[in-house]
Amino acid sequence: MPTTINTNLGTIQIEPAVLAQIAGVSAMESYGIVGMASKNAADGIFQLLRFENLSKGIEVDVDETSINIKLHVILEYGVRISTVGENIIDRVRFNVEQMTGLTVDNVEILVEGIRMD
């Protein structure tokens, strides 16, 4: 369901896929994140997504009054998970709100894996 913004010039509709793309690019700007994760339904195995498929690891729930974003991420080994998670949440919330003018109610980070070099 697209989000609708009414202005004096007309109506703007923003699809959840656009919000997911903004959230994905914003998250990837954060230190310590390797990428988004997509779960293979058949195997239950998480796969690292490439930059062009970031939105597959992101769930956006939009209703009339709220936007909730859930990101499935893979982090680098050795980073402090809580600090990286907080940085991702702050960056995603800030960028989505700045670019759309909408208010993000909740950003949830699900760490699906750690990548070791």
N, C-alpha and C positions, 0 to 999 in steps of 0.2 A: 504494500500500500504506500503510495508516494506521500511525502509530506507536502502540505500546501501552505504557501505564504501569500497572503493577500496584501497588495499594495494599492496605492491610489491610481497606479497606471495599469494594473491588471493582476493576474494570478501567476505565481511561480510554483511549479511542482518539482520536487527533488526526489528521485527514486532512491530506495535503500541501497542499491548497488553503487550509487555515487557516494553515499555516506561511507560505505564499506571501503571504497577506493581511497577516499581521503584518510580514513582511519589507518589503512594499511600503509600508505606512504608515510604518514606521520609516525607510525610505530617504527618503521624501518630507519628513521632518522635517529632513533635512540641508541645510545651506546649499549653494547652487550647483547643485542638481539641479532640472531642469525637469520631468522625468517619466520614466516607463517607456517603452520602445520595443517595438513589436510588428512583426515582419518580415512583410511581405506576400509569401507564398511565390511567387506568380506573377510579381511584378515585382522582387523582391529589394529593395524600398524599405521603409525603416523609418518607422513611423507613431507619433506621440506619443499615448499612451493617456490617457484621462481617469481621474479618481480612482476611479470605480467599476469600472474594468477593469484596475487595476494588476497583478493577479495574472497576466494574460496575458503580461506582460513578464518573468516570473520563473519559473525552473525550480527545483523542489525535488526532490532525490533522497534518498529515505529508505530505509535498509536497517536491519538488526537493530541495528547498533552506531553508525551515523553519520548525520548530516544534512548535506547539501551543498546550498548555495543559490547560484544563478547569477542575477544581475540584469542585464538589458539596459537601460541608462539613456541619457538625453539630458541633457547638462549645459549650463549657461549659458556663453556666450562670455566669456572673460577670467578664468575661475577656474583655479586650479592643479589640474590633473586628479588628480595623485597625492594631494594633500591631501584633496580632496573624496572620492576613492575610499576613502582610509583612514578618513575620518569615517563614510562610509556603512557600511563593513565593521564598524567598532566599534559603531555604533548598532544595526545589524541583529542582530549576534551577541548583544549585551547584551539587547535587547528579546525576542528569541526565547527565549533561555535563561531570562530572568526570568519570562516569561509561561507557559512550558511546563515548566520544570524539566529540559529536555533539553539535551544538549551539542551545539553546532554545531561540526562539524569544519572546514568550509571555506565561506567566502563569496567568490564571484568576481564582480567587476564588469566588465562589458563595455560600454565607452562606444561607443554606436552613432551618436552625432551630437552636434553642438554647435548650440545655437540662438542666433542673433544677432537682437537686436531691430531 
